[in-house]
Amino acid sequence: MNRSPRIVVLGAHGQVGSSLVRQLGKTGFGITRNDTDITDKAALYRTLDNAGPISALINAAAYTDVERAESERELAFAVNADAPGWAAAWAAEHNTPFVHFSTEYVFPDGSDHHWREYDATGPLNAYGESKCAGELAVRDAHADSVIIRTSWVYSEQTGNFVHKVLNLAASSSSLTVVSDQVGRPTFAPGLARAAIRISQDSALRSRIKGGILHLAGGEAVNRSDFARAIIDVGVSEGVLSHAVPVVDTTSGEYVTSARRPLHCVLDIAQAEALGLRLGGWKDSLPVAVRAAQQ
């Protein structure tokens, strides 16, 4: 039986990937790590060949454990660099639009300057290096691809910063959170909607300068203030019985294996000029918090 062309999503179990699959419905098809090993080029290509016909390919698969990437560097590069390059090459060979997700961690420490798409990258940790290598691999393989850099992604799923804060606040008398890491929290469903639109609209893709787009939530905030907002919403939504204080600390005082960039805020002016506005995290945060009750 002939199938209508579908948008195929790699990494369909992740925060963005699952949002993509839900929104696409019957017009999409999700591929998870249970379906294929994307670090095996032959296996990846067999899976894509069998998934056709494909109208667009969106890569939401990623190795995202920033700490473990320092000790699992080879695996991080296999997932974040090799696999996206292979997927982009497959898409180019089949004349298929390709959209790939990257991160603000390709940049070093920032300041009041917000990082623009054409600013020089300079990752500070293995995770950022692997994502930067993935961007280069995608651009080399598919000249018309679109790379979406985003930041601080959260969703209704567990395992993100929002749900970690809620869990800690429910079991601790206080939380200590860094205040010198600043970014734009981004709600996965909004990010997914924009990515679908980009994958379907060739005119829109042609207007993205250099094939790189910064797409993130509207308001920048530091980690500790974001944690306070999560707790406040948790109390108002009945997820938490009471508020707990958040104590500010600095990244220098908080010992980790991976160095994280300070004040790493993406400039989203190009996305807004293209009509791709995700809205502020204050509006979507209650949705993610309410999901913690389910």
C-alpha positions as CSV (number, residue, x, y, z in Angstrom):
1,M,0.0,0.0,0.0
2,N,1.3,3.4,-1.0
3,R,1.9,5.8,1.9
4,S,1.8,9.6,1.8
5,P,5.1,11.3,2.4
6,R,5.7,11.9,6.1
7,I,8.1,14.0,8.2
8,V,10.5,11.6,9.9
9,V,11.8,12.5,13.4
10,L,15.0,11.1,14.8
11,G,15.1,11.0,18.6
12,A,11.3,10.6,18.9
13,H,11.5,9.8,22.7
14,G,13.2,13.0,23.7
15,Q,11.7,16.2,24.9
16,V,11.6,17.9,21.5
17,G,11.2,14.6,19.5
18,S,8.1,13.5,21.4
19,S,6.6,16.9,21.0
20,L,7.2,16.7,17.3
21,V,5.6,13.3,16.9
22,R,2.6,14.3,18.9
23,Q,2.0,17.4,16.8
24,L,2.6,15.7,13.5
25,G,0.2,12.8,14.2
26,K,-0.3,10.7,11.1
27,T,1.8,13.1,9.0
28,G,4.9,12.2,11.0
29,F,6.9,9.1,11.9
30,G,9.2,8.8,14.9
31,I,12.4,6.8,15.1
32,T,13.8,6.0,18.6
33,R,16.9,4.4,19.9
34,N,14.9,1.2,20.1
35,D,14.3,1.3,16.4
36,T,17.8,1.8,15.3
37,D,21.3,2.7,16.4
38,I,22.0,6.0,14.8
39,T,25.7,5.7,15.5
40,D,25.7,2.8,13.0
41,K,25.6,4.4,9.6
42,A,24.4,1.3,7.7
43,A,21.6,0.7,10.3
44,L,20.6,4.3,10.2
45,Y,20.4,4.3,6.4
46,R,18.4,1.1,6.3
47,T,15.9,2.6,8.7
48,L,15.5,5.8,6.7
49,D,15.2,3.8,3.5
50,N,12.4,1.7,5.0
51,A,10.6,4.8,6.4
52,G,9.9,6.4,3.1
53,P,8.5,8.3,1.4
54,I,9.9,11.1,3.5
55,S,8.9,14.8,3.0
56,A,11.4,16.1,5.5
57,L,13.8,14.8,8.1
58,I,14.2,16.4,11.5
59,N,17.0,15.3,13.8
60,A,16.1,15.7,17.5
61,A,18.3,12.9,18.7
62,A,21.2,14.0,20.9
63,Y,23.5,13.0,23.7
64,T,22.6,15.6,26.3
65,D,24.4,14.5,29.5
66,V,26.8,17.4,29.8
67,E,28.7,15.9,32.8
68,R,29.1,12.3,31.4
69,A,30.2,13.7,28.0
70,E,33.5,14.5,29.7
71,S,34.2,10.8,30.3
72,E,32.1,9.5,27.4
73,R,33.5,11.8,24.7
74,E,33.6,9.2,22.0
75,L,29.9,8.4,22.4
76,A,28.9,12.0,22.6
77,F,30.7,12.7,19.3
78,A,29.2,9.6,17.7
79,V,25.6,10.7,18.6
80,N,26.0,14.5,18.3
81,A,28.4,14.8,15.3
82,D,28.8,11.6,13.3
83,A,25.1,10.6,13.2
84,P,23.7,14.1,12.3
85,G,26.3,14.3,9.5
86,W,25.2,10.9,8.1
87,A,21.5,11.8,8.4
88,A,22.1,15.1,6.6
89,A,24.0,13.3,3.8
90,W,21.1,10.8,3.4
91,A,18.7,13.8,3.2
92,A,20.8,15.6,0.7
93,E,21.1,12.5,-1.5
94,H,17.3,12.1,-1.4
95,N,16.6,15.9,-2.0
96,T,14.9,16.0,1.4
97,P,14.7,19.1,3.7
98,F,16.8,18.5,6.8
99,V,16.4,20.3,10.2
100,H,18.9,19.7,13.0
101,F,18.8,20.9,16.6
102,S,21.9,22.3,18.3
103,T,22.6,24.3,21.5
104,E,23.9,27.5,23.0
105,Y,26.7,25.5,24.5
106,V,28.6,25.9,21.2
107,F,29.5,29.4,22.6
108,P,31.8,30.4,25.4
109,D,31.0,32.7,28.3
110,G,29.0,35.7,27.3
111,S,28.2,39.1,28.8
112,D,25.4,41.6,28.1
113,H,26.0,40.7,24.4
114,H,23.6,38.1,23.2
115,W,25.0,35.5,20.8
116,R,24.1,36.0,17.2
117,E,24.0,33.2,14.5
118,Y,27.2,34.5,12.8
119,D,29.2,34.9,16.0
120,A,32.3,32.7,16.4
121,T,31.7,29.5,18.4
122,G,34.0,28.4,21.2
123,P,32.6,25.5,23.3
124,L,33.9,25.1,26.9
125,N,33.1,21.4,27.4
126,A,32.9,18.1,25.5
127,Y,29.2,18.3,25.0
128,G,29.5,21.7,23.3
129,E,32.4,20.5,21.2
130,S,30.4,17.5,20.0
131,K,27.4,19.7,19.1
132,C,29.7,22.2,17.3
133,A,31.2,19.3,15.3
134,G,27.7,18.2,14.5
135,E,26.8,21.6,13.1
136,L,29.9,21.4,10.8
137,A,29.1,17.9,9.7
138,V,25.5,18.8,8.8
139,R,26.5,21.9,6.9
140,D,29.2,20.0,5.0
141,A,26.7,17.2,4.1
142,H,23.6,19.2,3.2
143,A,24.0,22.8,2.0
144,D,20.3,23.6,2.3
145,S,19.9,22.2,5.9
146,V,18.7,24.3,8.8
147,I,20.4,24.2,12.2
148,I,18.3,25.4,15.1
149,R,20.2,26.5,18.1
150,T,18.1,26.5,21.3
151,S,18.6,26.6,25.0
152,W,17.4,25.3,28.4
153,V,14.7,23.1,26.9
154,Y,12.0,21.9,29.2
155,S,8.7,20.0,28.6
156,E,6.0,18.0,30.3
157,Q,8.4,15.1,30.5
158,T,10.6,14.3,33.5
159,G,14.4,14.7,33.5
160,N,14.6,18.4,32.8
161,F,15.5,21.3,35.0
162,V,11.8,22.1,35.8
163,H,11.0,18.7,37.1
164,K,14.4,18.3,38.9
165,V,13.7,21.6,40.8
166,L,10.2,20.4,41.7
167,N,11.5,17.0,43.0
168,L,14.2,18.7,45.1
169,A,11.9,21.3,46.5
170,A,9.5,18.6,47.6
171,S,12.2,16.8,49.6
172,S,14.6,19.5,50.7
173,S,14.5,22.5,53.1
174,S,16.3,24.7,50.6
175,L,17.9,24.6,47.2
176,T,21.3,26.0,46.2
177,V,21.4,27.1,42.5
178,V,23.9,29.0,40.5
179,S,23.0,32.6,39.7
180,D,25.7,33.4,37.1
181,Q,24.4,31.0,34.4
182,V,21.9,33.0,32.3
183,G,19.9,31.7,29.3
184,R,16.5,31.6,27.7
185,P,14.3,28.7,28.9
186,T,12.5,27.1,26.0
187,F,9.3,25.1,26.0
188,A,9.7,22.0,23.8
189,P,6.2,22.1,22.2
190,G,6.7,25.6,20.9
191,L,10.1,24.7,19.6
192,A,8.5,21.7,17.8
193,R,5.8,23.7,16.2
194,A,8.4,26.1,14.7
195,A,10.6,23.3,13.5
196,I,7.7,21.7,11.7
197,R,6.9,24.9,10.0
198,I,10.5,25.3,8.9
199,S,10.6,21.8,7.5
200,Q,7.5,22.4,5.5
201,D,8.2,25.9,4.1
202,S,10.9,26.1,1.6
203,A,10.5,29.9,1.3
204,L,11.0,30.3,5.0
205,R,14.1,28.1,4.9
206,S,15.6,30.2,2.2
207,R,15.3,33.3,4.4
208,I,17.3,31.8,7.2
209,K,20.7,33.4,6.9
210,G,23.5,30.9,6.6
211,G,21.1,28.1,7.4
212,I,21.5,28.7,11.2
213,L,18.6,30.0,13.4
214,H,18.6,30.9,17.1
215,L,15.2,29.8,18.4
216,A,14.5,30.1,22.2
217,G,12.1,31.4,24.8
218,G,11.6,35.1,25.0
219,E,12.9,36.2,28.4
220,A,16.5,35.6,29.7
221,V,16.8,34.6,33.3
222,N,19.5,33.2,35.6
223,R,19.3,29.6,36.9
224,S,18.5,30.5,40.5
225,D,15.7,33.0,39.6
226,F,14.2,30.4,37.2
227,A,14.3,27.9,40.1
228,R,12.4,30.4,42.3
229,A,9.8,30.8,39.5
230,I,9.4,27.0,39.2
231,I,8.8,26.7,42.9
232,D,6.3,29.6,43.0
233,V,4.3,28.0,40.1
234,G,4.6,24.6,41.8
235,V,2.9,26.0,44.9
236,S,0.2,27.9,43.0
237,E,-0.5,24.8,40.9
238,G,-0.7,22.6,44.0
239,V,2.3,20.4,43.0
240,L,4.2,21.7,46.0
241,S,2.7,22.1,49.5
242,H,4.9,25.1,50.3
243,A,7.8,27.2,48.9
244,V,11.4,26.5,49.9
245,P,14.1,29.1,49.7
246,V,16.7,29.2,46.9
247,V,20.2,30.1,47.9
248,D,22.4,31.7,45.2
249,T,25.8,30.3,44.4
250,T,28.3,30.7,41.6
251,S,29.5,28.3,39.1
252,G,33.0,28.5,40.6
253,E,31.7,27.3,43.9
254,Y,29.6,24.5,42.4
255,V,32.1,21.8,41.4
256,T,31.3,19.9,38.2
257,S,33.2,17.9,35.6
258,A,32.1,20.1,32.8
259,R,32.5,23.9,32.6
260,R,29.3,25.6,31.6
261,P,29.2,28.9,29.8
262,L,28.1,32.0,31.9
263,H,25.5,34.4,30.6
264,C,25.1,32.4,27.4
265,V,22.0,34.1,25.9
266,L,20.9,33.5,22.3
267,D,19.9,36.5,20.2
268,I,16.5,35.6,18.7
269,A,16.0,38.7,16.5
270,Q,16.2,36.7,13.2
271,A,13.6,34.2,14.4
272,E,11.2,37.0,15.5
273,A,11.7,38.8,12.2
274,L,10.7,35.6,10.4
275,G,7.5,35.4,12.5
276,L,8.9,32.6,14.7
277,R,8.0,33.7,18.2
278,L,7.9,31.1,20.9
279,G,6.6,33.3,23.7
280,G,7.9,33.7,27.2
281,W,8.6,30.8,29.6
282,K,6.3,32.4,32.2
283,D,3.3,31.5,30.1
284,S,4.3,27.9,29.4
285,L,5.9,27.0,32.7
286,P,2.5,26.2,34.4
287,V,1.8,23.7,31.7
288,A,5.1,21.8,32.4
289,V,4.6,22.1,36.2
290,R,1.0,20.7,36.0
291,A,2.3,17.7,34.1
292,A,4.4,16.8,37.2
293,Q,1.1,15.8,39.0
294,Q,0.2,13.2,36.3
